[in-house]
Every structure is written in C-alpha cells, then in structure tokens.
Amino acid sequence: MLIGIIVPVILYVMIYLVLDLSGITMGLGTALSEKVQIMLVAVNAILMRQFLVKRNQERTGRGILLITFAMVIAHLIYYYT
C-alpha cells in the first residue's frame, strides 16, 4: 500500500519542482495541478497492473487499487464540489 502513496507523491514533487524552476506554472496554477494529479492516477494504474498481472502479487496490487480509488475520490471532492 505504501508503494501506491510514495510513487505518486515523489513524482508530484519532482514535476512541481521542475515546473516551478522553469517558470511554466505562471498563470496556470490550479489547472496544471489538476492535470498532474490525473496523470499520477494513471501512473498508479500502470503500477497496479504491473503488480497484479506481471508479478502476480495480488495483495500489493489491491493496496495500490485502494489508494488509487482514494486519490480519485479526494480529487473529485477537492476540485468538483
């Protein structure tokens, strides 16, 4: 389950720092953050498939699935309510 949390957080911080240092975030703010979060859900889905199908580690894949659903629900609540 930690893999499903750690990987998106590290990627989000890396993307945010690169965009912040390059100055791309000017004027985009929330829209850019929303797109990056959706991209991280897709990364989690790819990671989940890797653990469920290729490595046959079902419990780890279920944990990543749980975290992915929690991320999607939190995203929908934060941006669309």
C-alpha positions as CSV (number, residue, x, y, z in Angstrom):
1,M,0.0,0.0,0.0
2,L,2.9,2.3,0.6
3,I,4.0,2.0,-3.0
4,G,0.7,3.4,-4.1
5,I,1.3,6.5,-1.9
6,I,5.1,7.0,-2.2
7,V,5.4,6.8,-6.0
8,P,2.7,9.5,-6.8
9,V,4.0,11.8,-4.1
10,I,7.6,11.6,-5.3
11,L,6.5,12.1,-8.9
12,Y,4.3,15.1,-8.0
13,V,7.1,16.8,-6.0
14,M,9.5,16.2,-8.9
15,I,7.1,17.6,-11.5
16,Y,6.2,20.5,-9.4
17,L,9.8,21.4,-8.7
18,V,10.8,21.1,-12.4
19,L,7.8,23.3,-13.5
20,D,8.4,25.8,-10.7
21,L,12.1,26.1,-11.5
22,S,11.4,26.5,-15.2
23,G,8.7,29.1,-14.6
24,I,6.0,27.2,-16.5
25,T,3.4,27.4,-13.7
26,M,2.8,31.1,-14.3
27,G,-0.9,31.7,-14.8
28,L,-1.9,28.0,-14.9
29,G,-1.9,27.3,-11.1
30,T,-4.8,25.0,-10.3
31,A,-5.5,23.7,-13.8
32,L,-1.9,22.5,-14.1
33,S,-2.0,20.9,-10.7
34,E,-5.3,19.1,-11.5
35,K,-3.8,17.7,-14.7
36,V,-0.7,16.5,-12.9
37,Q,-2.8,14.7,-10.3
38,I,-4.9,13.0,-13.0
39,M,-1.6,11.9,-14.7
40,L,-0.4,10.4,-11.3
41,V,-3.6,8.4,-11.0
42,A,-2.7,6.9,-14.5
43,V,0.8,6.1,-13.2
44,N,-0.8,4.4,-10.2
45,A,-3.0,2.3,-12.6
46,I,0.1,1.2,-14.6
47,L,1.9,0.3,-11.3
48,M,-1.2,-1.6,-10.1
49,R,-1.3,-3.6,-13.4
50,Q,2.4,-4.4,-13.0
51,F,1.8,-5.9,-9.6
52,L,-1.4,-7.7,-10.4
53,V,-0.7,-9.2,-13.8
54,K,3.1,-9.4,-14.3
55,R,4.4,-10.1,-10.8
56,N,1.3,-11.9,-9.5
57,Q,1.4,-10.1,-6.2
58,E,-2.3,-9.7,-5.6
59,R,-2.3,-8.1,-2.1
60,T,0.1,-5.4,-3.2
61,G,-2.0,-4.7,-6.3
62,R,-5.1,-4.5,-4.2
63,G,-3.4,-2.0,-1.9
64,I,-2.4,0.2,-4.8
65,L,-6.0,-0.1,-6.1
66,L,-7.4,1.1,-2.8
67,I,-5.0,4.1,-2.8
68,T,-5.9,4.9,-6.4
69,F,-9.6,5.0,-5.6
70,A,-8.9,7.2,-2.5
71,M,-6.9,9.5,-4.7
72,V,-9.7,9.8,-7.3
73,I,-12.4,10.4,-4.6
74,A,-10.2,13.1,-3.0
75,H,-9.6,14.7,-6.4
76,L,-13.3,14.8,-7.2
77,I,-14.2,16.2,-3.8
78,Y,-11.5,18.9,-3.9
79,Y,-11.9,20.1,-7.5
80,Y,-15.6,19.5,-8.2
81,T,-17.5,20.4,-5.1
